[in-house]
């Protein structure tokens, strides 16, 4: 069954720009190779965390919204856990209200960008 999911993951801050791009592209390809579709992606950049994780106080944050089969979530979660470049991750299944809110938010950002 195809559902819509949202994932946020944090990459370690010691990576170079090319390593960050490689990591992000790896997960984009993983989603696409398993029949998923990326709905939205956002790079939040290097942010300070509320508390240290693995003695690191900052990390590169990324948000992905995607549609995929429910069996794929186990695969991507295992990949996140095995990847030493990822220090935290969260995958959430979106319900119809969350999907509507997300679409509304994206449209608002697009309208704001057009007026500028």
Buried (B, 14 or more C-beta within 10 A) or exposed (E): EEBBBBBBBBBBBEBEEEBBEEBBEEBBEBBEEEEBEBBBBEEEEEEEBEEEBEEEEBBBBBBBBBBBEEEBBEBBBEBBEEBEBBBBBEBEEBEEEBBEEBEEEBEEEEEEEEEE
